[in-house]
Amino acid sequence: MPASVYKFVQPASYNFEFAEVDTNKKIGELRLKPSSILWKPKGAREYHAASLDDFITWMKTKGTVSK
């Protein structure tokens, strides 16, 4: 069998769209990157960003413990 000339490439970021359950209307997008988390409300042109370290600190102080 010949050697592979192709490989899987991991994406640089993951994008998720959020919508209301009842109406299925989009409310925004969340983008996860290795260094930051970005949020863009529906209709916005730019993302709001937080470093991963800032997000972790915020979740530890403002978040609730979940199982």
mmCIF file of the N, C-alpha and C atoms, coordinates in Angstrom:
data_MODEL
# 
_entry.id   MODEL 
# 
loop_
_atom_site.group_PDB 
_atom_site.id 
_atom_site.type_symbol 
_atom_site.label_atom_id 
_atom_site.label_alt_id 
_atom_site.label_comp_id 
_atom_site.label_asym_id 
_atom_site.label_entity_id 
_atom_site.label_seq_id 
_atom_site.pdbx_PDB_ins_code 
_atom_site.Cartn_x 
_atom_site.Cartn_y 
_atom_site.Cartn_z 
_atom_site.occupancy 
_atom_site.B_iso_or_equiv 
_atom_site.pdbx_formal_charge 
_atom_site.auth_seq_id 
_atom_site.auth_comp_id 
_atom_site.auth_asym_id 
_atom_site.auth_atom_id 
_atom_site.pdbx_PDB_model_num 
ATOM 1   N N  . MET A 1 1  ? 0.855   -1.174 0.000  1.00 0.00 ? 1  MET A N  1 
ATOM 2   C CA . MET A 1 1  ? 0.000   0.000  0.000  1.00 0.00 ? 1  MET A CA 1 
ATOM 3   C C  . MET A 1 1  ? 0.899   1.233  0.000  1.00 0.00 ? 1  MET A C  1 
ATOM 4   N N  . PRO A 1 2  ? 0.599   2.232  -0.841 1.00 0.00 ? 2  PRO A N  1 
ATOM 5   C CA . PRO A 1 2  ? 1.449   3.429  -0.904 1.00 0.00 ? 2  PRO A CA 1 
ATOM 6   C C  . PRO A 1 2  ? 1.312   4.279  0.362  1.00 0.00 ? 2  PRO A C  1 
ATOM 7   N N  . ALA A 1 3  ? 2.325   5.083  0.616  1.00 0.00 ? 3  ALA A N  1 
ATOM 8   C CA . ALA A 1 3  ? 2.312   6.000  1.761  1.00 0.00 ? 3  ALA A CA 1 
ATOM 9   C C  . ALA A 1 3  ? 1.239   7.067  1.566  1.00 0.00 ? 3  ALA A C  1 
ATOM 10  N N  . SER A 1 4  ? 0.671   7.547  2.672  1.00 0.00 ? 4  SER A N  1 
ATOM 11  C CA . SER A 1 4  ? -0.372  8.576  2.588  1.00 0.00 ? 4  SER A CA 1 
ATOM 12  C C  . SER A 1 4  ? 0.206   9.908  2.148  1.00 0.00 ? 4  SER A C  1 
ATOM 13  N N  . VAL A 1 5  ? -0.546  10.605 1.341  1.00 0.00 ? 5  VAL A N  1 
ATOM 14  C CA . VAL A 1 5  ? -0.157  11.948 0.923  1.00 0.00 ? 5  VAL A CA 1 
ATOM 15  C C  . VAL A 1 5  ? -1.106  12.997 1.501  1.00 0.00 ? 5  VAL A C  1 
ATOM 16  N N  . TYR A 1 6  ? -2.113  12.534 2.261  1.00 0.00 ? 6  TYR A N  1 
ATOM 17  C CA . TYR A 1 6  ? -3.079  13.422 2.887  1.00 0.00 ? 6  TYR A CA 1 
ATOM 18  C C  . TYR A 1 6  ? -3.106  13.180 4.387  1.00 0.00 ? 6  TYR A C  1 
ATOM 19  N N  . LYS A 1 7  ? -3.622  14.161 5.122  1.00 0.00 ? 7  LYS A N  1 
ATOM 20  C CA . LYS A 1 7  ? -3.743  14.008 6.574  1.00 0.00 ? 7  LYS A CA 1 
ATOM 21  C C  . LYS A 1 7  ? -4.965  14.785 7.056  1.00 0.00 ? 7  LYS A C  1 
ATOM 22  N N  . PHE A 1 8  ? -5.454  14.435 8.242  1.00 0.00 ? 8  PHE A N  1 
ATOM 23  C CA . PHE A 1 8  ? -6.522  15.190 8.872  1.00 0.00 ? 8  PHE A CA 1 
ATOM 24  C C  . PHE A 1 8  ? -5.932  16.454 9.477  1.00 0.00 ? 8  PHE A C  1 
ATOM 25  N N  . VAL A 1 9  ? -6.637  17.553 9.334  1.00 0.00 ? 9  VAL A N  1 
ATOM 26  C CA . VAL A 1 9  ? -6.195  18.817 9.904  1.00 0.00 ? 9  VAL A CA 1 
ATOM 27  C C  . VAL A 1 9  ? -7.234  19.256 10.929 1.00 0.00 ? 9  VAL A C  1 
ATOM 28  N N  . GLN A 1 10 ? -6.764  19.528 12.139 1.00 0.00 ? 10 GLN A N  1 
ATOM 29  C CA . GLN A 1 10 ? -7.676  19.989 13.184 1.00 0.00 ? 10 GLN A CA 1 
ATOM 30  C C  . GLN A 1 10 ? -8.051  21.437 12.921 1.00 0.00 ? 10 GLN A C  1 
ATOM 31  N N  . PRO A 1 11 ? -9.316  21.789 13.066 1.00 0.00 ? 11 PRO A N  1 
ATOM 32  C CA . PRO A 1 11 ? -9.703  23.186 12.829 1.00 0.00 ? 11 PRO A CA 1 
ATOM 33  C C  . PRO A 1 11 ? -9.067  24.122 13.853 1.00 0.00 ? 11 PRO A C  1 
ATOM 34  N N  . ALA A 1 12 ? -8.824  25.359 13.443 1.00 0.00 ? 12 ALA A N  1 
ATOM 35  C CA . ALA A 1 12 ? -8.241  26.362 14.327 1.00 0.00 ? 12 ALA A CA 1 
ATOM 36  C C  . ALA A 1 12 ? -9.268  26.905 15.305 1.00 0.00 ? 12 ALA A C  1 
ATOM 37  N N  . SER A 1 13 ? -10.551 26.735 14.980 1.00 0.00 ? 13 SER A N  1 
ATOM 38  C CA . SER A 1 13 ? -11.609 27.195 15.879 1.00 0.00 ? 13 SER A CA 1 
ATOM 39  C C  . SER A 1 13 ? -12.871 26.380 15.627 1.00 0.00 ? 13 SER A C  1 
ATOM 40  N N  . TYR A 1 14 ? -13.790 26.457 16.590 1.00 0.00 ? 14 TYR A N  1 
ATOM 41  C CA . TYR A 1 14 ? -15.089 25.803 16.467 1.00 0.00 ? 14 TYR A CA 1 
ATOM 42  C C  . TYR A 1 14 ? -16.162 26.871 16.570 1.00 0.00 ? 14 TYR A C  1 
ATOM 43  N N  . ASN A 1 15 ? -17.134 26.865 15.682 1.00 0.00 ? 15 ASN A N  1 
ATOM 44  C CA . ASN A 1 15 ? -18.216 27.843 15.679 1.00 0.00 ? 15 ASN A CA 1 
ATOM 45  C C  . ASN A 1 15 ? -19.538 27.160 16.021 1.00 0.00 ? 15 ASN A C  1 
ATOM 46  N N  . PHE A 1 16 ? -20.319 27.829 16.859 1.00 0.00 ? 16 PHE A N  1 
ATOM 47  C CA . PHE A 1 16 ? -21.628 27.333 17.257 1.00 0.00 ? 16 PHE A CA 1 
ATOM 48  C C  . PHE A 1 16 ? -22.641 28.455 17.099 1.00 0.00 ? 16 PHE A C  1 
ATOM 49  N N  . GLU A 1 17 ? -23.799 28.140 16.531 1.00 0.00 ? 17 GLU A N  1 
ATOM 50  C CA . GLU A 1 17 ? -24.879 29.109 16.414 1.00 0.00 ? 17 GLU A CA 1 
ATOM 51  C C  . GLU A 1 17 ? -25.934 28.785 17.472 1.00 0.00 ? 17 GLU A C  1 
ATOM 52  N N  . PHE A 1 18 ? -26.498 29.833 18.072 1.00 0.00 ? 18 PHE A N  1 
ATOM 53  C CA . PHE A 1 18 ? -27.520 29.666 19.095 1.00 0.00 ? 18 PHE A CA 1 
ATOM 54  C C  . PHE A 1 18 ? -28.827 30.262 18.600 1.00 0.00 ? 18 PHE A C  1 
ATOM 55  N N  . ALA A 1 19 ? -29.934 29.560 18.915 1.00 0.00 ? 19 ALA A N  1 
ATOM 56  C CA . ALA A 1 19 ? -31.261 30.018 18.512 1.00 0.00 ? 19 ALA A CA 1 
ATOM 57  C C  . ALA A 1 19 ? -32.239 29.779 19.657 1.00 0.00 ? 19 ALA A C  1 
ATOM 58  N N  . GLU A 1 20 ? -33.310 30.545 19.647 1.00 0.00 ? 20 GLU A N  1 
ATOM 59  C CA . GLU A 1 20 ? -34.373 30.348 20.632 1.00 0.00 ? 20 GLU A CA 1 
ATOM 60  C C  . GLU A 1 20 ? -35.057 29.015 20.359 1.00 0.00 ? 20 GLU A C  1 
ATOM 61  N N  . VAL A 1 21 ? -35.408 28.303 21.415 1.00 0.00 ? 21 VAL A N  1 
ATOM 62  C CA . VAL A 1 21 ? -36.005 26.981 21.266 1.00 0.00 ? 21 VAL A CA 1 
ATOM 63  C C  . VAL A 1 21 ? -37.373 27.065 20.600 1.00 0.00 ? 21 VAL A C  1 
ATOM 64  N N  . ASP A 1 22 ? -38.221 27.968 21.050 1.00 0.00 ? 22 ASP A N  1 
ATOM 65  C CA . ASP A 1 22 ? -39.599 28.029 20.537 1.00 0.00 ? 22 ASP A CA 1 
ATOM 66  C C  . ASP A 1 22 ? -39.693 28.524 19.096 1.00 0.00 ? 22 ASP A C  1 
ATOM 67  N N  . THR A 1 23 ? -38.918 29.551 18.769 1.00 0.00 ? 23 THR A N  1 
ATOM 68  C CA . THR A 1 23 ? -39.059 30.180 17.455 1.00 0.00 ? 23 THR A CA 1 
ATOM 69  C C  . THR A 1 23 ? -37.954 29.803 16.474 1.00 0.00 ? 23 THR A C  1 
ATOM 70  N N  . ASN A 1 24 ? -36.894 29.192 16.971 1.00 0.00 ? 24 ASN A N  1 
ATOM 71  C CA . ASN A 1 24 ? -35.724 28.829 16.161 1.00 0.00 ? 24 ASN A CA 1 
ATOM 72  C C  . ASN A 1 24 ? -35.040 30.054 15.555 1.00 0.00 ? 24 ASN A C  1 
ATOM 73  N N  . LYS A 1 25 ? -35.279 31.240 16.136 1.00 0.00 ? 25 LYS A N  1 
ATOM 74  C CA . LYS A 1 25 ? -34.628 32.461 15.660 1.00 0.00 ? 25 LYS A CA 1 
ATOM 75  C C  . LYS A 1 25 ? -33.208 32.522 16.216 1.00 0.00 ? 25 LYS A C  1 
ATOM 76  N N  . LYS A 1 26 ? -32.259 32.784 15.333 1.00 0.00 ? 26 LYS A N  1 
ATOM 77  C CA . LYS A 1 26 ? -30.859 32.864 15.732 1.00 0.00 ? 26 LYS A CA 1 
ATOM 78  C C  . LYS A 1 26 ? -30.656 34.045 16.679 1.00 0.00 ? 26 LYS A C  1 
ATOM 79  N N  . ILE A 1 27 ? -29.881 33.807 17.771 1.00 0.00 ? 27 ILE A N  1 
ATOM 80  C CA . ILE A 1 27 ? -29.588 34.893 18.706 1.00 0.00 ? 27 ILE A CA 1 
ATOM 81  C C  . ILE A 1 27 ? -28.112 35.282 18.679 1.00 0.00 ? 27 ILE A C  1 
ATOM 82  N N  . GLY A 1 28 ? -27.237 34.416 18.136 1.00 0.00 ? 28 GLY A N  1 
ATOM 83  C CA . GLY A 1 28 ? -25.828 34.771 18.063 1.00 0.00 ? 28 GLY A CA 1 
ATOM 84  C C  . GLY A 1 28 ? -24.941 33.582 17.757 1.00 0.00 ? 28 GLY A C  1 
ATOM 85  N N  . GLU A 1 29 ? -23.636 33.874 17.766 1.00 0.00 ? 29 GLU A N  1 
ATOM 86  C CA . GLU A 1 29 ? -22.623 32.853 17.471 1.00 0.00 ? 29 GLU A CA 1 
ATOM 87  C C  . GLU A 1 29 ? -21.564 32.855 18.554 1.00 0.00 ? 29 GLU A C  1 
ATOM 88  N N  . LEU A 1 30 ? -21.071 31.660 18.863 1.00 0.00 ? 30 LEU A N  1 
ATOM 89  C CA . LEU A 1 30 ? -19.973 31.492 19.802 1.00 0.00 ? 30 LEU A CA 1 
ATOM 90  C C  . LEU A 1 30 ? -18.824 30.834 19.054 1.00 0.00 ? 30 LEU A C  1 
ATOM 91  N N  . ARG A 1 31 ? -17.631 31.389 19.166 1.00 0.00 ? 31 ARG A N  1 
ATOM 92  C CA . ARG A 1 31 ? -16.447 30.820 18.524 1.00 0.00 ? 31 ARG A CA 1 
ATOM 93  C C  . ARG A 1 31 ? -15.434 30.476 19.609 1.00 0.00 ? 31 ARG A C  1 
ATOM 94  N N  . LEU A 1 32 ? -14.992 29.233 19.623 1.00 0.00 ? 32 LEU A N  1 
ATOM 95  C CA . LEU A 1 32 ? -13.990 28.785 20.582 1.00 0.00 ? 32 LEU A CA 1 
ATOM 96  C C  . LEU A 1 32 ? -12.651 28.638 19.883 1.00 0.00 ? 32 LEU A C  1 
ATOM 97  N N  . LYS A 1 33 ? -11.648 29.286 20.436 1.00 0.00 ? 33 LYS A N  1 
ATOM 98  C CA . LYS A 1 33 ? -10.294 29.204 19.913 1.00 0.00 ? 33 LYS A CA 1 
ATOM 99  C C  . LYS A 1 33 ? -9.390  28.757 21.062 1.00 0.00 ? 33 LYS A C  1 
ATOM 100 N N  . PRO A 1 34 ? -8.210  28.268 20.780 1.00 0.00 ? 34 PRO A N  1 
ATOM 101 C CA . PRO A 1 34 ? -7.324  27.823 21.861 1.00 0.00 ? 34 PRO A CA 1 
ATOM 102 C C  . PRO A 1 34 ? -6.952  28.940 22.843 1.00 0.00 ? 34 PRO A C  1 
ATOM 103 N N  . SER A 1 35 ? -7.005  30.172 22.409 1.00 0.00 ? 35 SER A N  1 
ATOM 104 C CA . SER A 1 35 ? -6.583  31.267 23.279 1.00 0.00 ? 35 SER A CA 1 
ATOM 105 C C  . SER A 1 35 ? -7.716  32.164 23.744 1.00 0.00 ? 35 SER A C  1 
ATOM 106 N N  . SER A 1 36 ? -8.909  32.048 23.123 1.00 0.00 ? 36 SER A N  1 
ATOM 107 C CA . SER A 1 36 ? -9.976  32.979 23.471 1.00 0.00 ? 36 SER A CA 1 
ATOM 108 C C  . SER A 1 36 ? -11.353 32.402 23.152 1.00 0.00 ? 36 SER A C  1 
ATOM 109 N N  . ILE A 1 37 ? -12.358 33.080 23.693 1.00 0.00 ? 37 ILE A N  1 
ATOM 110 C CA . ILE A 1 37 ? -13.757 32.770 23.436 1.00 0.00 ? 37 ILE A CA 1 
ATOM 111 C C  . ILE A 1 37 ? -14.393 34.040 22.892 1.00 0.00 ? 37 ILE A C  1 
ATOM 112 N N  . LEU A 1 38 ? -15.116 33.918 21.788 1.00 0.00 ? 38 LEU A N  1 
ATOM 113 C CA . LEU A 1 38 ? -15.707 35.085 21.141 1.00 0.00 ? 38 LEU A CA 1 
ATOM 114 C C  . LEU A 1 38 ? -17.217 34.919 21.024 1.00 0.00 ? 38 LEU A C  1 
ATOM 115 N N  . TRP A 1 39 ? -17.952 36.008 21.207 1.00 0.00 ? 39 TRP A N  1 
ATOM 116 C CA . TRP A 1 39 ? -19.410 36.025 21.086 1.00 0.00 ? 39 TRP A CA 1 
ATOM 117 C C  . TRP A 1 39 ? -19.813 37.137 20.131 1.00 0.00 ? 39 TRP A C  1 
ATOM 118 N N  . LYS A 1 40 ? -20.718 36.815 19.208 1.00 0.00 ? 40 LYS A N  1 
ATOM 119 C CA . LYS A 1 40 ? -21.245 37.809 18.274 1.00 0.00 ? 40 LYS A CA 1 
ATOM 120 C C  . LYS A 1 40 ? -22.754 37.710 18.287 1.00 0.00 ? 40 LYS A C  1 
ATOM 121 N N  . PRO A 1 41 ? -23.456 38.749 18.776 1.00 0.00 ? 41 PRO A N  1 
ATOM 122 C CA . PRO A 1 41 ? -24.915 38.729 18.726 1.00 0.00 ? 41 PRO A CA 1 
ATOM 123 C C  . PRO A 1 41 ? -25.404 38.747 17.278 1.00 0.00 ? 41 PRO A C  1 
ATOM 124 N N  . LYS A 1 42 ? -26.620 38.262 17.065 1.00 0.00 ? 42 LYS A N  1 
ATOM 125 C CA . LYS A 1 42 ? -27.207 38.261 15.724 1.00 0.00 ? 42 LYS A CA 1 
ATOM 126 C C  . LYS A 1 42 ? -27.177 39.680 15.152 1.00 0.00 ? 42 LYS A C  1 
ATOM 127 N N  . GLY A 1 43 ? -26.733 39.804 13.922 1.00 0.00 ? 43 GLY A N  1 
ATOM 128 C CA . GLY A 1 43 ? -26.700 41.083 13.228 1.00 0.00 ? 43 GLY A CA 1 
ATOM 129 C C  . GLY A 1 43 ? -25.445 41.907 13.476 1.00 0.00 ? 43 GLY A C  1 
ATOM 130 N N  . ALA A 1 44 ? -24.607 41.503 14.416 1.00 0.00 ? 44 ALA A N  1 
ATOM 131 C CA . ALA A 1 44 ? -23.384 42.257 14.698 1.00 0.00 ? 44 ALA A CA 1 
ATOM 132 C C  . ALA A 1 44 ? -22.304 41.898 13.682 1.00 0.00 ? 44 ALA A C  1 
ATOM 133 N N  . ARG A 1 45 ? -21.398 42.827 13.448 1.00 0.00 ? 45 ARG A N  1 
ATOM 134 C CA . ARG A 1 45 ? -20.294 42.578 12.524 1.00 0.00 ? 45 ARG A CA 1 
ATOM 135 C C  . ARG A 1 45 ? -19.041 42.090 13.237 1.00 0.00 ? 45 ARG A C  1 
ATOM 136 N N  . GLU A 1 46 ? -18.918 42.453 14.500 1.00 0.00 ? 46 GLU A N  1 
ATOM 137 C CA . GLU A 1 46 ? -17.704 42.115 15.238 1.00 0.00 ? 46 GLU A CA 1 
ATOM 138 C C  . GLU A 1 46 ? -18.028 41.232 16.438 1.00 0.00 ? 46 GLU A C  1 
ATOM 139 N N  . TYR A 1 47 ? -17.029 40.453 16.824 1.00 0.00 ? 47 TYR A N  1 
ATOM 140 C CA . TYR A 1 47 ? -17.151 39.592 17.991 1.00 0.00 ? 47 TYR A CA 1 
ATOM 141 C C  . TYR A 1 47 ? -16.712 40.336 19.254 1.00 0.00 ? 47 TYR A C  1 
ATOM 142 N N  . HIS A 1 48 ? -17.286 39.948 20.377 1.00 0.00 ? 48 HIS A N  1 
ATOM 143 C CA . HIS A 1 48 ? -16.805 40.363 21.688 1.00 0.00 ? 48 HIS A CA 1 
ATOM 144 C C  . HIS A 1 48 ? -15.894 39.226 22.150 1.00 0.00 ? 48 HIS A C  1 
ATOM 145 N N  . ALA A 1 49 ? -14.696 39.543 22.626 1.00 0.00 ? 49 ALA A N  1 
ATOM 146 C CA . ALA A 1 49 ? -13.726 38.503 22.944 1.00 0.00 ? 49 ALA A CA 1 
ATOM 147 C C  . ALA A 1 49 ? -13.286 38.562 24.392 1.00 0.00 ? 49 ALA A C  1 
ATOM 148 N N  . ALA A 1 50 ? -12.968 37.389 24.923 1.00 0.00 ? 50 ALA A N  1 
ATOM 149 C CA . ALA A 1 50 ? -12.364 37.262 26.249 1.00 0.00 ? 50 ALA A CA 1 
ATOM 150 C C  . ALA A 1 50 ? -11.264 36.213 26.136 1.00 0.00 ? 50 ALA A C  1 
ATOM 151 N N  . SER A 1 51 ? -10.144 36.462 26.797 1.00 0.00 ? 51 SER A N  1 
ATOM 152 C CA . SER A 1 51 ? -9.084  35.455 26.782 1.00 0.00 ? 51 SER A CA 1 
ATOM 153 C C  . SER A 1 51 ? -9.581  34.232 27.539 1.00 0.00 ? 51 SER A C  1 
ATOM 154 N N  . LEU A 1 52 ? -8.998  33.104 27.253 1.00 0.00 ? 52 LEU A N  1 
ATOM 155 C CA . LEU A 1 52 ? -9.392  31.882 27.932 1.00 0.00 ? 52 LEU A CA 1 
ATOM 156 C C  . LEU A 1 52 ? -9.127  31.995 29.431 1.00 0.00 ? 52 LEU A C  1 
ATOM 157 N N  . ASP A 1 53 ? -8.023  32.632 29.820 1.00 0.00 ? 53 ASP A N  1 
ATOM 158 C CA . ASP A 1 53 ? -7.713  32.829 31.238 1.00 0.00 ? 53 ASP A CA 1 
ATOM 159 C C  . ASP A 1 53 ? -8.763  33.696 31.925 1.00 0.00 ? 53 ASP A C  1 
ATOM 160 N N  . ASP A 1 54 ? -9.186  34.782 31.266 1.00 0.00 ? 54 ASP A N  1 
ATOM 161 C CA . ASP A 1 54 ? -10.237 35.638 31.832 1.00 0.00 ? 54 ASP A CA 1 
ATOM 162 C C  . ASP A 1 54 ? -11.555 34.880 31.953 1.00 0.00 ? 54 ASP A C  1 
ATOM 163 N N  . PHE A 1 55 ? -11.881 34.060 30.968 1.00 0.00 ? 55 PHE A N  1 
ATOM 164 C CA . PHE A 1 55 ? -13.116 33.291 31.004 1.00 0.00 ? 55 PHE A CA 1 
ATOM 165 C C  . PHE A 1 55 ? -13.094 32.286 32.154 1.00 0.00 ? 55 PHE A C  1 
ATOM 166 N N  . ILE A 1 56 ? -11.963 31.605 32.340 1.00 0.00 ? 56 ILE A N  1 
ATOM 167 C CA . ILE A 1 56 ? -11.841 30.632 33.420 1.00 0.00 ? 56 ILE A CA 1 
ATOM 168 C C  . ILE A 1 56 ? -12.015 31.314 34.773 1.00 0.00 ? 56 ILE A C  1 
ATOM 169 N N  . THR A 1 57 ? -11.376 32.461 34.955 1.00 0.00 ? 57 THR A N  1 
ATOM 170 C CA . THR A 1 57 ? -11.506 33.206 36.206 1.00 0.00 ? 57 THR A CA 1 
ATOM 171 C C  . THR A 1 57 ? -12.950 33.633 36.426 1.00 0.00 ? 57 THR A C  1 
ATOM 172 N N  . TRP A 1 58 ? -13.598 34.148 35.397 1.00 0.00 ? 58 TRP A N  1 
ATOM 173 C CA . TRP A 1 58 ? -14.993 34.575 35.494 1.00 0.00 ? 58 TRP A CA 1 
ATOM 174 C C  . TRP A 1 58 ? -15.900 33.409 35.859 1.00 0.00 ? 58 TRP A C  1 
ATOM 175 N N  . MET A 1 59 ? -15.714 32.254 35.223 1.00 0.00 ? 59 MET A N  1 
ATOM 176 C CA . MET A 1 59 ? -16.551 31.097 35.514 1.00 0.00 ? 59 MET A CA 1 
ATOM 177 C C  . MET A 1 59 ? -16.353 30.612 36.949 1.00 0.00 ? 59 MET A C  1 
ATOM 178 N N  . LYS A 1 60 ? -15.132 30.676 37.435 1.00 0.00 ? 60 LYS A N  1 
ATOM 179 C CA . LYS A 1 60 ? -14.872 30.224 38.811 1.00 0.00 ? 60 LYS A CA 1 
ATOM 180 C C  . LYS A 1 60 ? -15.522 31.152 39.840 1.00 0.00 ? 60 LYS A C  1 
ATOM 181 N N  . THR A 1 61 ? -15.636 32.436 39.518 1.00 0.00 ? 61 THR A N  1 
ATOM 182 C CA . THR A 1 61 ? -16.210 33.366 40.486 1.00 0.00 ? 61 THR A CA 1 
ATOM 183 C C  . THR A 1 61 ? -17.705 33.582 40.289 1.00 0.00 ? 61 THR A C  1 
ATOM 184 N N  . LYS A 1 62 ? -18.181 33.561 39.061 1.00 0.00 ? 62 LYS A N  1 
ATOM 185 C CA . LYS A 1 62 ? -19.601 33.843 38.778 1.00 0.00 ? 62 LYS A CA 1 
ATOM 186 C C  . LYS A 1 62 ? -20.413 32.601 38.436 1.00 0.00 ? 62 LYS A C  1 
ATOM 187 N N  . GLY A 1 63 ? -19.746 31.545 38.006 1.00 0.00 ? 63 GLY A N  1 
ATOM 188 C CA . GLY A 1 63 ? -20.457 30.346 37.585 1.00 0.00 ? 63 GLY A CA 1 
ATOM 189 C C  . GLY A 1 63 ? -20.951 29.514 38.766 1.00 0.00 ? 63 GLY A C  1 
ATOM 190 N N  . THR A 1 64 ? -21.823 28.580 38.477 1.00 0.00 ? 64 THR A N  1 
ATOM 191 C CA . THR A 1 64 ? -22.310 27.664 39.494 1.00 0.00 ? 64 THR A CA 1 
ATOM 192 C C  . THR A 1 64 ? -21.783 26.275 39.182 1.00 0.00 ? 64 THR A C  1 
ATOM 193 N N  . VAL A 1 65 ? -21.605 25.485 40.202 1.00 0.00 ? 65 VAL A N  1 
ATOM 194 C CA . VAL A 1 65 ? -21.093 24.128 40.025 1.00 0.00 ? 65 VAL A CA 1 
ATOM 195 C C  . VAL A 1 65 ? -22.194 23.271 39.391 1.00 0.00 ? 65 VAL A C  1 
ATOM 196 N N  . SER A 1 66 ? -21.823 22.498 38.396 1.00 0.00 ? 66 SER A N  1 
ATOM 197 C CA . SER A 1 66 ? -22.781 21.674 37.678 1.00 0.00 ? 66 SER A CA 1 
ATOM 198 C C  . SER A 1 66 ? -22.226 20.262 37.560 1.00 0.00 ? 66 SER A C  1 
ATOM 199 N N  . LYS A 1 67 ? -23.124 19.283 37.560 1.00 0.00 ? 67 LYS A N  1 
ATOM 200 C CA . LYS A 1 67 ? -22.692 17.886 37.391 1.00 0.00 ? 67 LYS A CA 1 
ATOM 201 C C  . LYS A 1 67 ? -23.120 17.373 36.051 1.00 0.00 ? 67 LYS A C  1 
# 
